[in-house]
Amino acid sequence: MLAAVLVSLVAVAGCGVQPSDVIPAGDPPSGAVEPITAVTLYLVRNGRVSAVTRPGGRLSQADTLALLAAGPTAREQAHGLTSDVPPQAGPFSVTAEPAGRLVVTLSTAAGELSRLAVEQIVCTAAATVPQGPVEVTVAGAGRKEPAPSTCAPLTPSVSGTPSP
């Protein structure tokens, strides 16, 4: 046993690694840290739209709207949330127009959506614009809703839980 330990020590000592001084590697990392962002969606609970936040990175406006068509998570469903936006409404495209207006174009006819689905789309699209209130027009299959809509601001809650 002692012989095995001595052989191991000789092998390690003879591997060619020499002691050295501290090697400078430059300055430590610095700069702004990317903040944790959340995505705000408007789902339906008890016949009204309700703001919900989900943790996540930055998504495009169209990808954020696609989350509506995908429906609520299991946790959101457990809180009684649903979505009136049908899966066939996506993919979405979003065009910014002058004077704080957005046009959301659906893959289906806009007239086939329920009032709650339109409200979900309008409020979710408006939540993607940090500069403030915007007017949102919902279009699809060559038709636009009669007039742009706005969403009354609601305070979203945290982690998939609806706001009061």
C-alpha positions in Angstrom: 0.0 0.0 0.0 2.8 2.4 0.9 4.5 1.6 -2.4 1.3 2.5 -4.3 1.1 5.9 -2.6 4.7 6.6 -3.3 4.4 5.7 -7.0 1.3 8.0 -7.2 3.1 10.9 -5.6 6.1 10.5 -8.0 3.7 10.3 -11.0 1.9 13.5 -10.0 5.0 15.4 -9.1 6.6 14.5 -12.4 3.7 15.6 -14.7 5.4 18.8 -15.7 3.2 21.3 -14.0 5.3 24.0 -12.4 4.1 26.4 -9.8 3.6 30.0 -11.0 2.6 33.4 -9.9 -0.9 34.8 -10.3 -1.7 35.3 -14.0 -3.6 38.5 -14.8 -6.9 37.9 -16.7 -8.2 41.4 -17.1 -11.1 43.2 -15.4 -14.1 41.3 -14.0 -17.3 41.3 -16.0 -19.3 44.5 -15.8 -22.3 46.1 -17.4 -26.0 46.1 -17.2 -27.7 42.8 -16.4 -30.7 41.9 -18.6 -33.7 42.4 -16.4 -36.1 39.5 -16.0 -39.1 40.2 -18.1 -42.6 39.1 -18.1 -45.2 38.7 -20.8 -48.7 40.2 -20.1 -51.7 38.4 -21.6 -55.3 39.0 -21.3 -57.3 35.8 -20.7 -61.0 35.4 -19.8 -62.4 34.7 -16.4 -66.1 34.9 -15.5 -66.9 36.5 -18.8 -64.4 39.4 -18.5 -60.8 39.8 -19.7 -58.2 39.6 -16.9 -54.5 40.5 -17.1 -52.1 37.7 -16.4 -48.3 37.7 -16.4 -46.1 34.9 -17.4 -42.4 34.9 -16.8 -40.4 34.9 -20.0 -38.0 36.7 -22.3 -38.9 39.3 -24.9 -41.3 38.0 -27.5 -42.4 39.7 -30.6 -45.9 41.1 -30.6 -47.1 38.3 -33.0 -45.6 35.6 -30.7 -47.2 37.2 -27.7 -50.6 37.1 -29.4 -49.9 33.4 -30.4 -49.9 32.6 -26.7 -53.6 33.6 -26.6 -54.5 31.2 -29.4 -52.5 28.5 -27.5 -54.7 28.9 -24.5 -54.1 29.1 -20.8 -51.5 27.1 -19.0 -52.6 24.3 -16.5 -52.0 26.7 -13.6 -54.1 29.4 -15.3 -56.9 26.9 -16.0 -56.8 26.0 -12.3 -57.6 29.7 -11.6 -60.6 29.6 -13.9 -59.0 31.3 -16.9 -59.8 30.5 -20.5 -59.3 32.0 -23.9 -61.9 32.9 -26.5 -59.2 33.3 -29.2 -59.4 30.2 -31.4 -56.2 28.4 -32.4 -57.0 29.0 -36.1 -56.8 32.8 -35.5 -53.0 32.5 -35.7 -50.4 33.1 -37.0 -50.8 36.8 -36.3 -49.0 39.8 -37.9 -48.8 43.2 -36.2 -48.1 46.4 -38.1 -47.3 49.7 -36.3 -49.0 52.7 -37.9 -48.4 56.4 -37.1 -50.0 58.1 -34.1 -49.8 55.1 -31.8 -51.9 52.6 -33.7 -51.4 48.9 -34.2 -53.1 46.7 -36.8 -53.3 43.1 -35.8 -54.0 40.8 -38.8 -55.5 37.4 -38.1 -55.4 34.2 -40.2 -59.2 34.0 -40.0 -62.0 36.5 -40.5 -62.1 39.1 -37.8 -65.9 39.1 -37.9 -66.0 35.5 -36.7 -64.4 36.3 -33.4 -66.4 36.8 -30.2 -66.4 40.2 -28.5 -64.2 38.7 -25.7 -61.7 37.3 -28.3 -61.4 40.8 -29.9 -61.0 42.4 -26.4 -58.3 39.8 -25.5 -56.3 40.6 -28.7 -56.7 44.4 -28.3 -55.6 44.4 -24.7 -52.7 41.9 -25.2 -51.5 43.9 -28.2 -51.7 47.1 -26.3 -49.7 45.6 -23.4 -46.8 45.0 -25.8 -46.3 48.7 -26.3 -44.5 50.2 -23.3 -44.9 53.8 -24.4 -48.5 54.0 -23.3 -52.0 53.6 -24.6 -52.5 52.7 -28.2 -55.4 52.1 -30.5 -55.6 48.6 -32.0 -57.4 47.5 -35.1 -58.2 43.8 -35.6 -58.2 42.7 -39.2 -58.5 39.4 -40.9 -59.6 37.8 -44.2 -59.6 41.3 -45.9 -61.9 42.9 -43.2 -61.2 45.2 -40.4 -63.2 45.7 -37.3 -65.3 48.8 -37.7 -63.1 51.1 -35.5 -59.8 50.9 -33.6 -60.2 49.8 -30.0 -58.4 50.7 -26.8 -57.9 48.7 -23.7 -58.6 50.1 -20.2 -55.3 49.6 -18.3 -55.4 46.9 -15.7 -52.6 46.0 -13.3 -51.3 42.5 -14.1 -50.5 40.1 -11.4 -47.5 37.9 -11.0 -46.8 34.4 -12.3 -49.9 33.4 -14.2 -52.3 34.5 -11.5 -55.1 36.9 -12.6 -55.2 40.4 -11.2 -58.0 41.3 -8.9 
